[in-house]
Amino acid sequence: MIGRSLERLAGGALALLLGAFALITAAVVYQGIAALVPPPLLQLQLHGGEQVNGLLLRETETELELLLEVRAAKPSWRRLQRSQIVHRSAPESACLLHASDGRIRLHVDCTTAAAAADPETWTRSYPNAGGTLALQRWWQAARDFLLAPVRPDGQGGIGSALVSTLVLVLLMTVLVVPLGIGVALYLAEYAQDTRLTRALRLTVANLAAVPPVVFGLFGLGLLVHVFGSQLDQWLFAERLPSPTFATGGLLWASLVLALLTLPVVVVACEQGLQRVPMRLREASLALGATRSETVLRVLLPAARPALLTAFILAVARASAEVAPLLLVGAVRYAARLPVSSEAPFVHLERPFMHLGYRVLDLATSSAGGHFALQQAFACALVLLLLVLALNGAAIAARFRLRARYRDLGTP
Amino acid sequence: MTLALQTIELGLKVAKRTVLEGISLDFPTGSVTAVIGPSGCGKTSFLRCLNRLTELWPQVTQLGQVLLGGVDVQRSGMPYPELRRRVGMVFQRPNPFPGTVYDNVAYGLRLHQRPGRSELDDRVEAAIQRVGLWAEVRDRLDEDALALSLGQQQRLVIARALAVEPEVLLLDEPSSALDPISTLRIEALITELKNRYTLILVTHNVQQAARVADYTAFLYGGQLLEHAESVRLFTNPQRQETEDYITGRYG
């Protein structure tokens, strides 16, 4: 009887977990895609003869929320009770004019002289149109979301943040993989099983439980303020007092992330190395290979699936972090990307934009209201897709290796 | 009669427990010596003392002398990789590396001599020929070694050990994981190989020792109880324990 109910309890827990996961994913995907589809432009006739035109941002049982226009980064809103409305329509010819600085103007009928008088340079879209125009509209919105230049207030396209996040995570990987494999090799292969080694191993594992923001603080205090200032004095003295490395930047941020993910990588790598069967080590040594030859030619190749797993864990962990980055280089607005076509191509000292920070910024900004929250979801969706793409590549590689090493069996 | 390998008062302690004690054995060049004895008598430990694979175990102390070609391994300061190249080993379970048949056999050669491509090809082929596996794998050299049958894998790892031209080959129950036909193949191979190499065979199988070995040593409780030509040991054992063991009263 007890066994049966325990089984149900465990099954229930699993169902709860899967349900929550599905709900989160669905919310992010739905809201994220909704953010890219501009809301309809409504023409409303009110009691008392007043007429209101606006983009429908939110609709509940009792009221509507409309965006009327955006003038020099100041949106104007209007909230209406349903009972006030006499007539409601969404004319096909309505259009939305969008300036590159974020200003928005609405016209119920785009063919009128008033609409034609607006500047040519503004982007024109038709929120109520159907058919190919609707597709075009969606395409335009998606392109704007990704590629539009970012503005000093942090609004605009997320392209810069996407590229910077990718570069940051890749740089972090380049730093953490050799370091993590090194530590794991030492613990798994070279260290004697003493009390000191066991304490060391425990410490490394426990580092995983240190709150990420503490790593950020460490990065700010030691890397930026101490190492950064020292570097500036040695190499960039001519630019002082304006700091080069003595301020948050790509290098320090990726180092902080590398330290943050190091415990995960070390634990996963060490377990992978320990799982390589003893008889492979013996086979290599018995043929006259030295210890290091055995490590390089047998152990590391055989542990490659586990090493890739470590990499996947590190990437997943690193792309999810925002808190420590706020202290060591993530900014709301960076005029330049941390990569460029000029030498040295990757600019380690530059502050950068970050998708996670963008999500935080959008979700907490008061200016955008509901619209900004949707944008935050869209950002989160892109971040998820980025992690998925990075991990997908690693998982595919691991599957191919697994197939090759499937017969290794138990140690 | 020259001695390829000789042990003098060999002993082994693991964490203060004595595993082997006072074993003095001679292994004449070109002979097959079987080491038999009940489970836990130290057969495998003895074999590992000869190529110092004992160093993989924690807290071991090896005592006494091992003489390879008349030279004391320990006193001459011979590096272990050098010792292990000259004293090859084959394990109980076939342990090919994940990788191709070719790469497995070439592994040792690439470590030590780094020969050119054509010489490497020749020596890999020669090694596989010597274990009689060439006809079976000549078209499968680029296949995964783990795709071979267990019996083929065991002959492959013997070829891998022979490729580096050892003087002595240690065989640790090489057929205990194999089917009867593969076992016969391995035994035939041992008989063929003894003209070129000195073989030391640890086996659980008394009949196998009687079939292939020139000499047989009987270990019991970490001590050498009897050592003689196989014919004499199996027909006329001097000790009661030996007789009980070879007649199958325990083991």
Interface residues (C-beta under 8 A of the other chain):
Chain A: Q192 D193 P277 M278 R279 L280 R281 E282 A283 S284 L285 A286 L287 G288 A289 T290 E293 R297 V298 P301 A302 R404 Y405 D407 L408
Chain B: N51 L53 L56 P58 Y80 P81 E82 R84 R85 G88 M89 F91 R93 N95 P96 F97 P98 G99 Y107 G108 L111 H112 D144 L146 V157 R160 A161 V164
